[in-house]
């Protein structure tokens, strides 16, 4: 019985990690100049910090 509980916890934890990873990847990686990209501000911030 305890093996089933431990297995269920591991599966839930793995599912959480996969869900979080997919959610973060939906922000996408884009060319810094793209219009309407969710990560455009992040790209701009990184490119501005590299210029300094």
N, C-alpha and C positions, 0 to 999 in steps of 0.2 A: 504493500500500500504506500509506503513512504517513497518507494522508487517512482511511482506514478506521480506523486506530488512534486518530487524533485524534477522529473522530466517535464512536467507541465510548467514549472517555474522557468526552466531553461528555455523552453519553447517560447514562452511569453516574453522573456528577456530578449531572445533573438529576434522575435517579431517586432518588438519595440525598436531595436537598433536598426532593422531593415526599414521600418516605417520612417524613422527619423532621417535615415540616409536618403531615402527617396524624396522626402519632403524638402531636404536641403538641396538636393540636386535639381529640384524643380525651379529653383532660383536661377539656375543655368549659368553657363559660362558663355560670355559673348565677347564680341569685339567691342572695345571701349566706346566706339563711335556709334554703336547701333541705337536706333530709336525704339522706344517702347520696351526695352529690355529691363527686366527686374533688377539685374545686377549692374546696370549702367552707372549708378552712383558709386557702388563699391569699386568698379573698374576705374572711375574717375578719381576716386580718393587714392587708389594705389598708384595711378600714373602721376598724380600731383606730388605724392610723397617721394617718388623716384627722381623727380626733377630737382628737388632741393639739394 
